[in-house]
Structures are given as structure tokens and as C-alpha cells.
Amino acid sequence: MTELKRRHVDEYRYTHAGAHQGAPRTAARTDERPVPRHRNGESFLKGPIPLNWLIAAGRLPGKATQVAIILWHMVGWLRKNELVFPTGRCARTFGIDRNTAARGLRALEAAGLVQVERGKCKSPRVVLLDAPKDVEVGRELAGTSS
């Protein structure tokens, strides 16, 4: 058995040993760090989230990207594409001003990433839309090389 193959087998055994017993996952080698994971009871961002959608949101001004992440967090939690977005409560939870969250939502709407229905004295209803077709992911981000 070659050294490379033996190392991969050993890494597999090390990382998967005791997995059924609830043992914590750790890196196989000391020069690698494990991927950060949420702990029991902690909130997390559920995916998959379309990369084109995030790139389009990231190109918007202000806190639009932060509002986009809040929306995706809520969509993953509620498990549906349409939600009521309480700007005040969400903004306080994520540390941004309510008016800033509203501006970020308007920017996402103008970019065609969300559809927003506003009522008088009500939290806006938001529907997440597909990313515009004109947003392209570079090869280095898509995981392919030339």
C-alpha cells in the first residue's frame, strides 16, 4: 500500500471512529482545522443557498447582504419561501437599525431578488425569488479550473 493511500485510510478511520457513539469530529491531521459547526441548541444558516443569489446580494449597497442572510436564515427555519419579515425584531437580533434593514430589503427588491408586499402598519411579506440570469459565478468560485 502506498504511503498516500495508507494516510487516507488512516484519516478515514480516525475521523469516523466512534462517530456512532457521538464522538466529536476532529481534524485528521494537526495542520488542518475542522470546518466550524454549530453546537446543540445554536442557530445556523440552512442551505443550500444559490451562490448566484448571494453574489447578486453582495453587490448591493449598505446592509443588503446582511438582510439577505437574515432572510435565508428565516426561510430555512420556517421551511417555506414566503415569510413575514419583522424588520424591528430581526434588526435588533442581528444588530442593525430597523430603518437600515428596511433599506436593505428595498435594495434586494430593486435587484429582483425578493418580492415584497407591504401593508400599512404591518411587517412586510417577503418572497425569495430566483437570482437574475445575468449574474455569473467565476470559475474559481464554482469549483472548476481552466
Backbone as CSV, one residue per row, in Angstrom:
resi,resn,N_x,N_y,N_z,CA_x,CA_y,CA_z,C_x,C_y,C_z
1,MET,0.849,-1.170,0.000,0.000,0.000,0.000,0.895,1.234,0.000
2,THR,0.562,2.175,-0.863,1.393,3.374,-0.941,1.182,4.233,0.300
3,GLU,2.150,5.107,0.533,2.083,5.985,1.712,0.852,6.887,1.663
4,LEU,0.543,7.434,0.476,-0.608,8.318,0.328,-1.899,7.573,0.625
5,LYS,-2.045,6.387,0.063,-3.253,5.613,0.284,-3.386,5.217,1.753
6,ARG,-2.291,4.829,2.382,-2.302,4.446,3.786,-2.726,5.633,4.658
7,ARG,-2.234,6.832,4.316,-2.598,8.016,5.086,-4.091,8.302,4.977
8,HIS,-4.659,8.160,3.767,-6.085,8.403,3.593,-6.916,7.382,4.361
9,VAL,-6.485,6.124,4.364,-7.195,5.095,5.116,-7.127,5.409,6.604
10,ASP,-5.954,5.802,7.087,-5.811,6.145,8.496,-6.664,7.361,8.866
11,GLU,-6.696,8.371,7.986,-7.516,9.548,8.236,-8.984,9.161,8.303
12,TYR,-9.422,8.291,7.394,-10.816,7.858,7.390,-11.142,7.144,8.705
13,ARG,-10.268,6.248,9.101,-10.503,5.511,10.351,-10.543,6.463,11.539
14,TYR,-9.632,7.434,11.545,-9.555,8.362,12.669,-10.794,9.247,12.751
15,THR,-11.210,9.792,11.618,-12.329,10.731,11.637,-13.666,10.030,11.801
16,HIS,-13.759,8.759,11.409,-15.036,8.053,11.503,-15.107,7.112,12.700
17,ALA,-14.010,6.917,13.401,-14.023,6.037,14.571,-14.849,6.679,15.669
18,GLY,-15.784,5.955,16.174,-16.613,6.444,17.270,-17.684,7.427,16.845
19,ALA,-17.895,7.610,15.541,-18.914,8.552,15.085,-20.295,8.113,15.544
20,HIS,-20.526,6.801,15.575,-21.826,6.303,16.007,-22.013,6.471,17.510
21,GLN,-20.947,6.741,18.243,-21.026,6.918,19.687,-21.124,8.389,20.075
22,GLY,-21.280,9.258,19.089,-21.397,10.682,19.370,-20.079,11.363,19.650
23,ALA,-18.979,10.753,19.225,-17.662,11.365,19.440,-17.553,12.620,18.584
24,PRO,-16.926,13.671,19.109,-16.805,14.898,18.314,-15.894,14.678,17.112
25,ARG,-16.251,15.333,16.007,-15.417,15.258,14.810,-14.206,16.154,14.995
26,THR,-13.055,15.637,14.641,-11.830,16.428,14.726,-11.051,16.244,13.442
27,ALA,-10.123,17.127,13.212,-9.294,17.031,12.010,-8.372,15.821,12.128
28,ALA,-8.103,15.184,10.982,-7.257,14.004,10.977,-5.804,14.370,11.232
29,ARG,-5.386,15.503,10.714,-4.005,15.939,10.925,-4.026,17.240,11.705
30,THR,-2.937,17.508,12.392,-2.896,18.704,13.226,-2.772,19.984,12.415
31,ASP,-2.329,19.894,11.152,-2.187,21.105,10.345,-3.492,21.491,9.659
32,GLU,-4.556,20.711,9.824,-5.869,21.037,9.265,-6.818,21.393,10.389
33,ARG,-7.658,22.357,10.137,-8.668,22.726,11.131,-10.016,22.183,10.664
34,PRO,-10.842,21.739,11.586,-12.153,21.236,11.183,-13.050,22.385,10.718
35,VAL,-14.016,22.074,9.910,-14.980,23.063,9.452,-15.828,23.482,10.660
36,PRO,-16.007,24.784,10.878,-16.821,25.220,12.020,-18.257,24.708,11.893
37,ARG,-18.801,24.235,12.989,-20.171,23.727,13.014,-20.904,24.351,14.199
38,HIS,-22.214,24.401,14.102,-22.993,24.905,15.222,-23.050,23.849,16.324
39,ARG,-23.231,24.305,17.526,-23.370,23.389,18.663,-24.854,23.113,18.895
40,ASN,-25.146,22.119,19.694,-26.537,21.814,20.010,-27.217,23.035,20.605
41,GLY,-28.386,23.363,20.073,-29.152,24.496,20.558,-28.819,25.815,19.903
42,GLU,-27.741,25.886,19.127,-27.374,27.128,18.446,-28.094,27.229,17.104
43,SER,-28.385,28.456,16.705,-28.990,28.690,15.396,-27.943,28.524,14.308
44,PHE,-28.404,28.244,13.095,-27.484,28.086,11.988,-28.180,28.511,10.705
45,LEU,-27.396,28.698,9.666,-27.891,29.072,8.350,-28.056,27.798,7.540
46,LYS,-29.295,27.515,7.125,-29.577,26.272,6.415,-29.444,26.497,4.915
47,GLY,-28.823,25.559,4.252,-28.624,25.652,2.813,-29.314,24.522,2.107
48,PRO,-29.106,24.376,0.859,-28.181,25.156,0.032,-28.753,26.522,-0.342
49,ILE,-27.876,27.480,-0.425,-28.242,28.832,-0.849,-27.559,29.057,-2.188
50,PRO,-28.316,29.444,-3.218,-27.709,29.637,-4.542,-26.605,30.697,-4.509
51,LEU,-25.441,30.330,-4.985,-24.300,31.244,-4.963,-24.563,32.474,-5.828
52,ASN,-25.230,32.295,-6.959,-25.561,33.452,-7.808,-26.410,34.461,-7.043
53,TRP,-27.331,33.957,-6.236,-28.212,34.820,-5.446,-27.388,35.618,-4.439
54,LEU,-26.469,34.938,-3.740,-25.634,35.627,-2.755,-24.695,36.637,-3.401
55,ILE,-24.163,36.301,-4.570,-23.281,37.240,-5.279,-24.060,38.485,-5.670
56,ALA,-25.274,38.304,-6.173,-26.105,39.451,-6.541,-26.415,40.306,-5.310
57,ALA,-26.707,39.681,-4.175,-26.979,40.433,-2.945,-25.714,41.127,-2.454
58,GLY,-24.571,40.485,-2.591,-23.311,41.070,-2.140,-22.893,42.292,-2.924
59,ARG,-23.396,42.432,-4.116,-23.053,43.598,-4.950,-23.905,44.819,-4.621
60,LEU,-24.885,44.650,-3.739,-25.786,45.753,-3.396,-25.171,46.603,-2.288
61,PRO,-25.579,47.877,-2.210,-25.001,48.772,-1.203,-25.560,48.516,0.197
62,GLY,-24.858,49.045,1.172,-25.342,49.030,2.555,-25.385,47.640,3.156
63,LYS,-26.399,47.412,3.951,-26.547,46.159,4.692,-27.442,45.161,3.967
64,ALA,-27.561,45.285,2.654,-28.426,44.380,1.897,-27.984,42.930,2.035
65,THR,-26.689,42.690,2.076,-26.188,41.322,2.228,-26.566,40.762,3.591
66,GLN,-26.467,41.579,4.620,-26.837,41.119,5.956,-28.334,40.811,6.017
67,VAL,-29.154,41.645,5.401,-30.594,41.390,5.352,-30.860,40.110,4.560
68,ALA,-30.123,39.894,3.484,-30.277,38.678,2.690,-29.975,37.436,3.521
69,ILE,-28.937,37.488,4.328,-28.586,36.348,5.179,-29.665,36.122,6.235
70,ILE,-30.209,37.192,6.786,-31.305,37.065,7.750,-32.503,36.396,7.083
71,LEU,-32.821,36.809,5.853,-33.952,36.210,5.128,-33.735,34.723,4.887
72,TRP,-32.519,34.345,4.452,-32.240,32.930,4.216,-32.280,32.132,5.511
73,HIS,-31.839,32.740,6.616,-31.933,32.077,7.918,-33.400,31.800,8.254
74,MET,-34.255,32.788,8.056,-35.680,32.627,8.360,-36.346,31.614,7.439
75,VAL,-35.970,31.628,6.155,-36.529,30.666,5.201,-36.164,29.241,5.604
76,GLY,-34.921,29.028,6.026,-34.512,27.702,6.471,-35.227,27.271,7.737
77,TRP,-35.487,28.216,8.606,-36.157,27.926,9.870,-37.637,27.630,9.648
78,LEU,-38.284,28.436,8.782,-39.721,28.278,8.536,-40.029,27.200,7.493
79,ARG,-39.018,26.858,6.681,-39.151,25.854,5.621,-40.188,26.226,4.569
80,LYS,-40.296,27.506,4.304,-41.120,27.952,3.178,-40.525,29.234,2.613
81,ASN,-40.830,29.482,1.360,-40.210,30.559,0.605,-40.842,31.924,0.881
82,GLU,-41.988,31.944,1.510,-42.687,33.195,1.796,-42.715,33.392,3.308
83,LEU,-42.421,34.614,3.746,-42.372,34.862,5.179,-42.738,36.294,5.487
84,VAL,-43.102,36.526,6.730,-43.318,37.883,7.235,-41.993,38.304,7.855
85,PHE,-41.501,39.455,7.430,-40.183,39.927,7.882,-40.362,41.062,8.887
86,PRO,-40.332,40.747,10.197,-40.457,41.808,11.204,-39.151,42.589,11.313
87,THR,-39.047,43.688,10.599,-37.785,44.418,10.495,-37.238,44.837,11.849
88,GLY,-38.078,45.300,12.751,-37.599,45.760,14.054,-36.976,44.640,14.868
89,ARG,-37.691,43.542,15.013,-37.195,42.428,15.830,-35.961,41.790,15.198
90,CYS,-36.009,41.584,13.885,-34.858,40.978,13.204,-33.647,41.886,13.262
91,ALA,-33.868,43.160,13.093,-32.755,44.105,13.123,-32.103,44.118,14.500
92,ARG,-32.911,44.103,15.561,-32.337,44.082,16.917,-31.546,42.803,17.144
93,THR,-32.086,41.674,16.694,-31.414,40.387,16.893,-30.062,40.364,16.199
94,PHE,-29.976,40.936,14.997,-28.742,40.883,14.217,-27.912,42.158,14.317
95,GLY,-28.320,43.089,15.155,-27.501,44.262,15.445,-27.485,45.336,14.382
96,ILE,-28.581,45.496,13.646,-28.668,46.611,12.703,-29.940,47.400,13.002
97,ASP,-29.972,48.637,12.557,-31.118,49.501,12.783,-32.305,49.053,11.938
98,ARG,-33.507,49.275,12.444,-34.736,48.889,11.736,-34.842,49.564,10.371
99,ASN,-34.489,50.835,10.314,-34.551,51.558,9.037,-33.490,51.050,8.059
100,THR,-32.346,50.654,8.580,-31.289,50.082,7.740,-31.753,48.759,7.146
101,ALA,-32.439,47.950,7.962,-32.988,46.680,7.470,-34.022,46.935,6.378
102,ALA,-34.842,47.958,6.553,-35.848,48.293,5.540,-35.182,48.744,4.235
103,ARG,-34.095,49.531,4.339,-33.373,49.953,3.128,-32.732,48.751,2.430
104,GLY,-32.174,47.828,3.211,-31.592,46.619,2.637,-32.638,45.785,1.915
105,LEU,-33.827,45.695,2.494,-34.924,44.959,1.863,-35.347,45.624,0.558
106,ARG,-35.394,46.966,0.554,-35.723,47.683,-0.696,-34.667,47.459,-1.765
107,ALA,-33.395,47.410,-1.364,-32.316,47.156,-2.325,-32.447,45.753,-2.920
108,LEU,-32.751,44.763,-2.080,-32.956,43.393,-2.573,-34.146,43.329,-3.525
109,GLU,-35.186,44.088,-3.203,-36.370,44.128,-4.071,-36.041,44.777,-5.412
110,ALA,-35.298,45.882,-5.389,-34.929,46.576,-6.627,-34.038,45.704,-7.510
111,ALA,-33.242,44.828,-6.895,-32.351,43.943,-7.650,-33.082,42.714,-8.187
112,GLY,-34.339,42.553,-7.799,-35.115,41.417,-8.291,-34.851,40.118,-7.548
113,LEU,-34.310,40.208,-6.334,-34.018,39.009,-5.550,-35.177,38.609,-4.647
114,VAL,-35.995,39.587,-4.273,-37.168,39.311,-3.444,-38.359,40.078,-3.987
115,GLN,-39.531,39.599,-3.635,-40.771,40.305,-3.926,-41.353,40.681,-2.579
116,VAL,-41.724,41.944,-2.398,-42.185,42.430,-1.098,-43.590,42.984,-1.232
117,GLU,-44.447,42.591,-0.298,-45.809,43.113,-0.215,-45.904,43.867,1.108
118,ARG,-46.167,45.154,1.020,-46.215,45.979,2.227,-47.640,46.388,2.527
119,GLY,-47.983,46.352,3.816,-49.281,46.820,4.275,-49.086,47.926,5.291
120,LYS,-50.115,48.726,5.486,-49.998,49.829,6.429,-49.886,49.282,7.851
121,CYS,-48.852,49.697,8.561,-48.590,49.298,9.953,-48.428,47.791,10.114
122,LYS,-47.919,47.125,9.096,-47.690,45.687,9.174,-46.265,45.380,8.729
123,SER,-45.756,44.268,9.216,-44.453,43.814,8.735,-44.599,43.360,7.288
124,PRO,-43.594,43.616,6.457,-43.699,43.234,5.044,-43.667,41.715,4.850
125,ARG,-44.436,41.249,3.855,-44.398,39.845,3.437,-43.357,39.745,2.327
126,VAL,-42.443,38.804,2.463,-41.327,38.680,1.531,-41.345,37.298,0.892
127,VAL,-41.130,37.268,-0.422,-40.970,36.018,-1.158,-39.597,36.059,-1.809
128,LEU,-38.780,35.044,-1.561,-37.466,34.968,-2.200,-37.628,34.479,-3.630
129,LEU,-36.979,35.167,-4.557,-37.056,34.833,-5.976,-35.740,34.215,-6.437
130,ASP,-35.739,33.657,-7.645,-34.508,33.137,-8.228,-33.567,34.293,-8.543
131,ALA,-32.283,33.989,-8.572,-31.293,35.003,-8.912,-31.456,35.414,-10.370
132,PRO,-31.188,36.673,-10.673,-31.240,37.103,-12.067,-30.262,36.302,-12.918
133,LYS,-30.598,36.099,-14.179,-29.772,35.283,-15.076,-28.452,35.950,-15.440
134,ASP,-28.353,37.277,-15.280,-27.141,37.978,-15.700,-25.994,37.871,-14.690
135,VAL,-26.231,37.264,-13.529,-25.177,37.095,-12.525,-24.421,35.816,-12.840
136,GLU,-23.110,35.938,-13.027,-22.294,34.764,-13.331,-21.296,34.523,-12.212
137,VAL,-21.056,33.259,-11.943,-20.078,32.868,-10.940,-18.774,32.604,-11.666
138,GLY,-17.674,33.173,-11.153,-16.376,32.921,-11.753,-15.969,31.470,-11.599
139,ARG,-15.123,30.990,-12.470,-14.686,29.583,-12.417,-14.044,29.232,-11.083
140,GLU,-13.273,30.170,-10.527,-12.601,29.865,-9.265,-13.598,29.696,-8.122
141,LEU,-14.755,30.344,-8.194,-15.772,30.183,-7.155,-16.654,28.977,-7.408
142,ALA,-16.793,28.588,-8.657,-17.669,27.466,-8.995,-16.993,26.133,-8.735
143,GLY,-15.713,26.145,-8.421,-15.011,24.908,-8.121,-14.410,24.231,-9.317
144,THR,-14.370,24.925,-10.453,-13.746,24.358,-11.645,-12.552,25.207,-12.014
145,SER,-11.623,24.622,-12.661,-10.451,25.375,-13.109,-10.327,25.261,-14.626
146,SER,-9.630,26.192,-15.196,-9.498,26.187,-16.660,-8.366,25.328,-17.140
